Amino acid sequence: MKFTLIPFLALAAAASPLQPRVVIPINTFNVTNFAAYSVPHSSWSYVNFNISVTTIEKPTGCAASVLSYQRVGDVPDTNCSEPTVAFNFTRTPGSSGAVLNVHWYFADPGEFLGTYNIPADEMVLDGIGTSVKEAYTGPTSFIIRNITLVKSHLGP
């Protein structure tokens, strides 16, 4: 009689108590192809970039256009092409800088939040008269290291 352990191991594994899921910490968001700019002679501005999170294999695209004359305007929470990733872009009050917030959602209601501060000297106005435009002039690829676990019901 042939005897195999596989059915018994499967049975033992099935009988073991379930362990609570643990949140895998996210340490960085990797941003590439970042651009933020207004269009001269237009009332539109654009923010777009690709982002990868350590648990997502390929980058997801994020893009938004908003009404804003000559300057890059605030972008409200906007979903990226991967539905678990969203972002917003907010101008810094009293400055010409901005803040890029990236949200990565998991197992509702879990959320990681990454924040990247864009200094005023990287948001440059150029042109004269009605052809004035603003554009981000900083690095197009950067790492968001300021990541916080905003909320989670899955454990520490």
One Martini backbone bead per residue (centre of mass of N, CA, C, O) as a GRO file, in nm:
protein
  156
    1MET     BB    1   0.095   0.038   0.025
    2LYS     BB    2   0.050   0.362  -0.050
    3PHE     BB    3   0.199   0.657   0.103
    4THR     BB    4   0.089   0.995   0.171
    5LEU     BB    5   0.132   1.332   0.303
    6ILE     BB    6  -0.031   1.548   0.154
    7PRO     BB    7  -0.321   1.520   0.273
    8PHE     BB    8  -0.227   1.572   0.569
    9LEU     BB    9  -0.103   1.853   0.528
   10ALA     BB   10  -0.357   1.989   0.420
   11LEU     BB   11  -0.528   1.930   0.670
   12ALA     BB   12  -0.347   2.075   0.875
   13ALA     BB   13  -0.363   2.353   0.741
   14ALA     BB   14  -0.677   2.379   0.751
   15ALA     BB   15  -0.685   2.348   1.080
   16SER     BB   16  -0.550   2.597   1.119
   17PRO     BB   17  -0.541   2.892   1.240
   18LEU     BB   18  -0.606   3.203   1.166
   19GLN     BB   19  -0.423   3.473   1.083
   20PRO     BB   20  -0.364   3.780   1.098
   21ARG     BB   21  -0.328   4.033   0.904
   22VAL     BB   22  -0.050   4.204   0.765
   23VAL     BB   23   0.096   4.500   0.718
   24ILE     BB   24   0.280   4.611   0.459
   25PRO     BB   25   0.520   4.821   0.440
   26ILE     BB   26   0.554   5.141   0.301
   27ASN     BB   27   0.840   5.341   0.202
   28THR     BB   28   0.779   5.398  -0.116
   29PHE     BB   29   0.741   5.623  -0.389
   30ASN     BB   30   0.773   5.606  -0.744
   31VAL     BB   31   0.850   5.876  -0.955
   32THR     BB   32   0.760   5.945  -1.299
   33ASN     BB   33   0.709   6.182  -1.536
   34PHE     BB   34   0.684   6.460  -1.410
   35ALA     BB   35   0.409   6.704  -1.453
   36ALA     BB   36   0.353   7.070  -1.435
   37TYR     BB   37   0.112   7.277  -1.620
   38SER     BB   38   0.047   7.548  -1.819
   39VAL     BB   39  -0.145   7.710  -2.075
   40PRO     BB   40  -0.117   7.923  -2.304
   41HIS     BB   41  -0.411   8.074  -2.382
   42SER     BB   42  -0.544   7.933  -2.123
   43SER     BB   43  -0.755   7.741  -1.866
   44TRP     BB   44  -0.526   7.518  -1.835
   45SER     BB   45  -0.409   7.243  -1.631
   46TYR     BB   46  -0.139   7.001  -1.555
   47VAL     BB   47  -0.111   6.666  -1.408
   48ASN     BB   48   0.159   6.419  -1.444
   49PHE     BB   49   0.227   6.059  -1.379
   50ASN     BB   50   0.425   5.800  -1.248
   51ILE     BB   51   0.365   5.509  -1.029
   52SER     BB   52   0.531   5.313  -0.774
   53VAL     BB   53   0.481   5.036  -0.574
   54THR     BB   54   0.618   4.776  -0.413
   55THR     BB   55   0.332   4.603  -0.477
   56ILE     BB   56   0.367   4.712  -0.770
   57GLU     BB   57   0.503   4.624  -1.067
   58LYS     BB   58   0.372   4.854  -1.229
   59PRO     BB   59   0.309   5.145  -1.335
   60THR     BB   60   0.094   5.414  -1.273
   61GLY     BB   61  -0.127   5.642  -1.399
   62CYS     BB   62  -0.138   6.005  -1.354
   63ALA     BB   63  -0.416   6.241  -1.420
   64ALA     BB   64  -0.486   6.604  -1.468
   65SER     BB   65  -0.737   6.858  -1.523
   66VAL     BB   66  -0.760   7.220  -1.477
   67LEU     BB   67  -0.890   7.516  -1.401
   68SER     BB   68  -0.631   7.761  -1.490
   69TYR     BB   69  -0.475   8.069  -1.498
   70GLN     BB   70  -0.122   8.046  -1.568
   71ARG     BB   71  -0.157   7.833  -1.341
   72VAL     BB   72  -0.126   7.579  -1.133
   73GLY     BB   73  -0.374   7.398  -1.007
   74ASP     BB   74  -0.581   7.250  -0.810
   75VAL     BB   75  -0.608   6.901  -0.728
   76PRO     BB   76  -0.818   6.684  -0.666
   77ASP     BB   77  -0.913   6.396  -0.596
   78THR     BB   78  -0.756   6.141  -0.809
   79ASN     BB   79  -0.766   5.885  -1.007
   80CYS     BB   80  -0.595   5.637  -1.125
   81SER     BB   81  -0.556   5.366  -1.326
   82GLU     BB   82  -0.528   5.255  -1.049
   83PRO     BB   83  -0.783   5.228  -0.814
   84THR     BB   84  -0.570   5.228  -0.551
   85VAL     BB   85  -0.489   5.514  -0.677
   86ALA     BB   86  -0.427   5.853  -0.561
   87PHE     BB   87  -0.450   6.222  -0.603
   88ASN     BB   88  -0.304   6.543  -0.506
   89PHE     BB   89  -0.281   6.907  -0.578
   90THR     BB   90  -0.135   7.168  -0.373
   91ARG     BB   91  -0.114   7.479  -0.299
   92THR     BB   92   0.084   7.685  -0.115
   93PRO     BB   93   0.022   7.892   0.117
   94GLY     BB   94   0.217   8.181   0.068
   95SER     BB   95   0.314   8.033  -0.198
   96SER     BB   96   0.452   7.870  -0.501
   97GLY     BB   97   0.413   7.603  -0.407
   98ALA     BB   98   0.368   7.240  -0.339
   99VAL     BB   99   0.152   6.944  -0.296
  100LEU     BB  100   0.196   6.592  -0.311
  101ASN     BB  101  -0.057   6.345  -0.292
  102VAL     BB  102  -0.052   5.991  -0.215
  103HIS     BB  103  -0.285   5.722  -0.249
  104TRP     BB  104  -0.301   5.392  -0.092
  105TYR     BB  105  -0.527   5.137  -0.124
  106PHE     BB  106  -0.647   4.883   0.115
  107ALA     BB  107  -0.854   4.690   0.244
  108ASP     BB  108  -1.097   4.821   0.335
  109PRO     BB  109  -0.976   5.115   0.503
  110GLY     BB  110  -0.695   5.129   0.380
  111GLU     BB  111  -0.401   5.367   0.410
  112PHE     BB  112  -0.159   5.531   0.222
  113LEU     BB  113   0.056   5.827   0.265
  114GLY     BB  114   0.212   6.049   0.033
  115THR     BB  115   0.456   6.322   0.060
  116TYR     BB  116   0.536   6.607  -0.162
  117ASN     BB  117   0.749   6.880  -0.173
  118ILE     BB  118   0.725   7.182  -0.362
  119PRO     BB  119   0.910   7.425  -0.440
  120ALA     BB  120   0.891   7.742  -0.562
  121ASP     BB  121   1.154   7.715  -0.758
  122GLU     BB  122   0.982   7.472  -0.930
  123MET     BB  123   0.764   7.709  -0.994
  124VAL     BB  124   0.756   7.857  -1.312
  125LEU     BB  125   0.737   8.164  -1.456
  126ASP     BB  126   0.652   8.244  -1.807
  127GLY     BB  127   0.642   8.530  -1.979
  128ILE     BB  128   0.396   8.752  -2.139
  129GLY     BB  129   0.108   8.838  -2.057
  130THR     BB  130  -0.098   8.595  -2.208
  131SER     BB  131   0.178   8.394  -2.222
  132VAL     BB  132   0.165   8.293  -1.949
  133LYS     BB  133   0.342   8.036  -1.765
  134GLU     BB  134   0.351   7.730  -1.579
  135ALA     BB  135   0.627   7.524  -1.441
  136TYR     BB  136   0.779   7.242  -1.368
  137THR     BB  137   1.156   7.214  -1.288
  138GLY     BB  138   1.210   6.964  -1.165
  139PRO     BB  139   1.229   6.655  -1.113
  140THR     BB  140   1.081   6.378  -1.287
  141SER     BB  141   1.231   6.202  -1.070
  142PHE     BB  142   1.111   6.054  -0.758
  143ILE     BB  143   1.101   6.006  -0.400
  144ILE     BB  144   0.862   5.904  -0.170
  145ARG     BB  145   0.924   5.898   0.192
  146ASN     BB  146   0.653   6.022   0.310
  147ILE     BB  147   0.507   5.761   0.483
  148THR     BB  148   0.170   5.681   0.591
  149LEU     BB  149  -0.049   5.525   0.810
  150VAL     BB  150  -0.373   5.614   0.827
  151LYS     BB  151  -0.537   5.331   0.785
  152SER     BB  152  -0.640   5.025   0.973
  153HIS     BB  153  -0.782   4.675   1.021
  154LEU     BB  154  -0.524   4.456   0.998
  155GLY     BB  155  -0.303   4.591   1.172
  156PRO     BB  156   0.038   4.672   1.235
   0.00000   0.00000   0.00000
